[in-house]
Amino acid sequence: MVISNRPLKIFLAALVACLPASGFANSENDSTHVQTEVAHEEKVVSHDNHAEAEHVAQDPKAKVDAFIDHHLQDSHDFVFFSDDKENKHYGFPLPVILIDGGLKIFSSSKLHHGEEVAEVDGNFYKLVHGKIYKTDAAGTITFNEHGHPKNEKPLDFSITKNVVSMLFVAVLLFFMFTGLAKSYKKGPIPTGFGRVLEPLIIFIRDEIAVPNIGEKKYRKYMGYLLTVFFFVWVLNLLGMTPLGINVTGNIAITVCLAMFTFIITQFSANKDYWGHIFWMPGVPVPMKIILAPIEVLGTLTKPFALLIRLYANITAGHVVIMSLIAMIFVGKNLAADLPISIGLTLFISVIEILVAFLQAFIFTMLSSLFIGMAVQDHDHAHHHEDETAII
């Protein structure tokens, strides 16, 4: 068995594409009248936010909901645990990289989890709901009627928790597969951890790639299929660790992965594929005109189904597990709630380990199916003979 360098090239390209980027900043407004209105609005919103914060601090259920929301989001630092009484967070910061009138690089420790204002080259930044916004020395943040900040948002290319996780998985896969490739130099049977990888690779080849793409064309796409399978699977397993990293539960990541499948499918498609979309053979002309837009829409719904399936299943699993753990803290009867919570959490965690593999398998299988539909050759003469025989 030969392992090529194609998976690494495609995987590195995927990592670059997955780097999170925020939207462009809003336009400035220097009007004195508007500034007065904004200042008044800020006082009202600040009072509401303070009341909401007090409610969260006093209500255990609200506190659990806030913690789950925070866990599901990406962040600019790693926090292993926090001490609410002393307001201390134990973890390590990550580099913040902003483009705001130039390149701004600083440590996320300056933001102190959104509790402080970071000053960099005369500019002030504050972290609100996981996003970095421009502000002043006092940390003024104005909100709209929906509770979203109205401050300018610099272009954010920070190395966040999700990016660190993807880079870690990239390095891990690199050593795994280079080790497997080197083991084949010693003989036809791999050694070490390669004995675990080889059956999985053969499984993907024989059960996913060959049946869906075909014996003649599957080899060209094995690099991508292997990369996406192990990438999603290892990230899912990493999310099951105490670190609780929710990478594949981030819709930006699943969108990026689905876009790769979409691009490969469309650029690999042959004339038969496009012919069946825009001018289906054997169909009356009026129906062709009606069905063509539906078929074009179908090319977009396929990657959408990929990204939603992966995102929703992984996110739901994290929410269920953390909600079950929260029963220990929310319930009043500790003796009754503790064993039930632990038992259900262990049960769901075992299922989540299966789901971690299953979602990687389904994503890879559907990707190969879409690619196979685009590259397969259609024998129209044989198809016409079959229709005549049926008639």
Steps between C-alpha positions, in 0.01 A plus 500: 500500500635843405430823687542809280566861600169621358308474828752727672478766229122500502490493879733800534283690255195413709666630815576835338140528381367418844675789672225711653447847366256756625299746293617844399453794731193718492523859379579771755255769606647823633177689555471663842126436507548130431772478764258642758235244408757219511618606845142496628437161340821364651385594851170319452663190350774496763233502771317214326823300459588554864158376606534201267844420642362508854217269393747252349717511811203425727308249286680161467302408187591827328861446602499151346346632178765772480777244558365270226475791256858598583619141452340471155666819377856550385725705729828691500645298789498157662324489837516171688291616796399821678465615860191720514556608859844645429419575135803306376535297181756223471632433151722675248448788252531485121637756254259761367564613143300799378510715187391849601695772322793258502589170660429473873639199687462456875412239760137431588599536866467876447128452444466291821198306368317820408539656845769751401581730209814428296702798376714436192677785314251756628196290408268340754333160462253303708372143481120468490324166440816349355556785251751785520367854457661842492421718797641782708714507816186453712392191306180655363288250307166603347231249411205501261147398584590133446789511748777489238799737530506793257871580543747459218643151462856464365591220263585210731754231401572389855632156592192390690432179691350335192797596284743356757298179504509472120873565490552236768297246301692593183833431669364180653375370164829596337701286740245217485507467123868570448569230758273262311669581169847439650392168647427366151867545410582226749254252356146444372357489853490830693638523849399688812197727474493435126325171575205702627498744208525248217165325564328840519656611172403174331149539642466847349636376168291182471177610672480871408718605207478202263122435527406868460762632257596189307797270463662712227469848653504460878878530538498866398277594795639270770725776634208731569275227639768373738581852614142605569416173677791506744482877541133495604537183708800617704343842557181332621698281739694804621169663587424205729804569716484718816618790284157490337607664174196541277669537160263304274212658694610833353297561186784698339714184502227277358426758230867496400512120485178484297635763261801282425269211407289736288801644314655159435165367378430786259851518355517122457160471333483370144266601218248228590462651847431849367280355225276331757473830690425746217351277227400156630488232228172322443291777662248717308626850425246685719601281794867566429441874533315451829742248652827673405478771774405230754804293404727805528357566846570136582872553445490757782280304740741205500789683674245677720376161622862402570578802716170501691515126575850522649440828684163405651597152618823605669347810660200303628730242658697766687183672623348173626814392687554837665131524591517161670809604695321820600233293676749450783523874564143602424322216683422545866514131592869418456470138616240424231625724219870408518479130400233570237703783349825302494331191361324685219813700421710185466231341282475802268880532491532144371240578234689819412816297438301298248350819354852649463593212267158486336497868404849475350389191307176663377677820393760300307245262352271779378798692361606193301141447387470856369838474326401163351177645361703774331771282342311185401445430131145440378427247227204668333463234229479221759265711709273558195495125424394426859216752476383347166504149649291618795245661269 
